[in-house]
Amino acid sequence: MQIIKDKQIINDNWSYVADDAELKNGDISVSLARWKKDKQQLLQSNGKVGVRIGPADAVEDISADLKDIQLIELDFPAFADGRIFSHAWLLRGRYNYQGEIRATGHFMPDQVFYLSRVGVNAFSLEKTEDLPVALSTLNDFTVNYQKSIR
Amino acid sequence: MYQYNDKDQSLIEQRVAQFRRQTESFLKGQISDDQFRALRLMNGVYIQTHAPMLRIAGPYGLLNSKQLRKLAHIARTYDKNYCHFTTRQNVQFNWPQLEKIPDILEELASVQMHAIQTSGNCLRNTSSDHLAGVCIDEIEDPRPYCEIIRQWTTLHPEFAYLPRKFKIAVSGAKLDRAATQFHDIGLHLVKNDAGEIGFRVLVGGGLGRTPIIGQVIKPYLEKKHLLSYLEAILRIYNLFGRRDNKYKARIKILVKESGMEKFSELVENEWLLIRDDLELGADHIDAIKTQFTPPAYETDARQDNSFEQHQLENKAFATWIKYNTADHKIAGYRAVFVSLKAPDSPPGDMTDTQLDAVADLADQYSFGEIRSTHRQNLILADVKQADLFSLWQQLDELKLATPNIGTATDMICCPGLDFCSLANASSISVAKEINDALDDLDYLHDIGDVKINMSGCMNGCAHQSVGHIGILGVDKKGAEWYQLTLGGSSENEAAIGERLGPAVAKDQVTKAITTILDVYIEQRLDDEPFLDTVKRVGINPFKEQVYANN
């Protein structure tokens, strides 16, 4: 599947493992609850590990584990749920997370620009045909009034 | 007045291009209704009963003559020759076509105007005291801070999808003319014991369905921490504000449900972590302040004698001076209210001809600047007393000199059922009827300071809950009914009006209002203003008379 990462459209091999499914080989992401439950097992797996965070999760809960996590997926249940933007800001600005932060779920291409400004560097869009337009929105503004995270 | 630099100009031009793309995608069916709704609202576009409505930002109420002429041009070219000034110092057009809105925005950008964040669940246009910089009771001019906040809020990436709308108001004077206690955040410039000026920060105020008076969260905040403190409040609200029910999503509900102690602890902890990274430098504040330096006042303005003479000779002029002008910090100058409450015109509306004419008058008499007020009038803030007579005559010709500022016919009124898709009842026609009943100026002036606010639905755009007399349109089985409240106020002694009794039918509203005013005249002591009488005698005497025949 194709996503945007670091301002490029790339092929992506991560897969999300649902809470009730068996863990598998390769680069996988799991929910925050699953991470807490199966942390030891996940750390010993052969691939990279990501954690999917929803708006109602507290980023603080995972702050101590960030060095072991290569991907954080911020998952939109609905595009209007703006908590995701603060989660991204906190991960980068407060907890200094350096890995990939990826927006997933139901968000709009027109949110990609703001998301990029709070530290999200990868975007898995609902419709892959929206990838080019989403990528182009990153150039909507050459100026802004606030500091961007990166 | 603040003038855009290249960065400000680029930003609004790029926003126009972005909105043009978004609108085109929607018209081609590439964006859903739901998604476009969020995008268009963030740029001031509502879909109303008849057509889209476009709300344009009046940054803390300041406009210049060039901008006013542009509004006139837009009214002529894209609308039905008029516009409407709102309670948050913005401007609305009720009849633009959606496809044309990007063109309108482009026109606006050419005079440093925009519609960014004038609606939607985001940080809204900052409002302020309409007499900022000229009033006699000012601690410090709030406008530079309003501009700093305008820039900080504009396209803020983290706070564009808040639980609900978020409004900030700033006051720098002793008398609160900006209804700061009814904003999500209210800021007052205050002096501390050491004589330094900073901000008293209020949070959790609001009108609408659940009117609540804001509470002090920080009695004194150093200026350098202004933005970090705002950011801390916004982050806590964004993370913890309710998103399950839009009627419980404003910050006032979060503050109420968490309790002020818990809420302020969350904010304080967040703030301590960020305050050193987001300091507002004194040099930055000073640079913005240079854009708000006083105009070149004439030092001998007070020498003029014609002003006194005209008042002695012309009673109508003297009356207008009394009601429609305010004291100015510079001797020999006055601030002039341009009344948008003429008897036969919807409150807050202005035609293209009037807009052009007032732009000319502003150039001629008031350094080319115009302000819009929270009570839906305009102000020419810096008029020499020698010019007042001539200005009055010209405003009178334009039907903009009704001497009713602060009186019962200076009503705040929303567009109501005639335009708004949310409304349950009409307001403009009721306002007209009340106006007709109060057409005797001597009677009106005898009643004095009465603020009547009327909204066509409980969303409360016209702030009915803080009107001395509030009128709220409700729907009863398809018929328009009106609930009355008494004793509200949005000034220093903020209060939420008390319900008088059951709603009255549309054809009984005017009778009820005149009855209330009659009871006041009967009950008042000497020069006691309406609000004081209501406070002293309570609502019962009014209630008895209004419902006497039911």
Boltz contact constraints between the chains, C-beta under 6 A:
constraints:
  - contact:
      token1: [A, 80]
      token2: [B, 161]
      max_distance: 6.0
  - contact:
      token1: [A, 82]
      token2: [B, 161]
      max_distance: 6.0
  - contact:
      token1: [A, 82]
      token2: [B, 162]
      max_distance: 6.0
  - contact:
      token1: [A, 82]
      token2: [B, 238]
      max_distance: 6.0
  - contact:
      token1: [A, 83]
      token2: [B, 239]
      max_distance: 6.0
  - contact:
      token1: [A, 85]
      token2: [B, 158]
      max_distance: 6.0
  - contact:
      token1: [A, 86]
      token2: [B, 158]
      max_distance: 6.0
  - contact:
      token1: [A, 86]
      token2: [B, 235]
      max_distance: 6.0
  - contact:
      token1: [A, 86]
      token2: [B, 238]
      max_distance: 6.0
  - contact:
      token1: [A, 86]
      token2: [B, 239]
      max_distance: 6.0
  - contact:
      token1: [A, 89]
      token2: [B, 158]
      max_distance: 6.0
  - contact:
      token1: [A, 108]
      token2: [B, 35]
      max_distance: 6.0
  - contact:
      token1: [A, 110]
      token2: [B, 39]
      max_distance: 6.0
  - contact:
      token1: [A, 114]
      token2: [B, 157]
      max_distance: 6.0
  - contact:
      token1: [A, 114]
      token2: [B, 160]
      max_distance: 6.0
  - contact:
      token1: [A, 117]
      token2: [B, 157]
      max_distance: 6.0
  - contact:
      token1: [A, 118]
      token2: [B, 157]
      max_distance: 6.0
  - contact:
      token1: [A, 118]
      token2: [B, 158]
      max_distance: 6.0
  - contact:
      token1: [A, 140]
      token2: [B, 18]
      max_distance: 6.0
  - contact:
      token1: [A, 141]
      token2: [B, 14]
      max_distance: 6.0
  - contact:
      token1: [A, 143]
      token2: [B, 7]
      max_distance: 6.0
  - contact:
      token1: [A, 143]
      token2: [B, 10]
      max_distance: 6.0
  - contact:
      token1: [A, 143]
      token2: [B, 11]
      max_distance: 6.0
  - contact:
      token1: [A, 145]
      token2: [B, 151]
      max_distance: 6.0
  - contact:
      token1: [A, 145]
      token2: [B, 154]
      max_distance: 6.0
  - contact:
      token1: [A, 146]
      token2: [B, 156]
      max_distance: 6.0
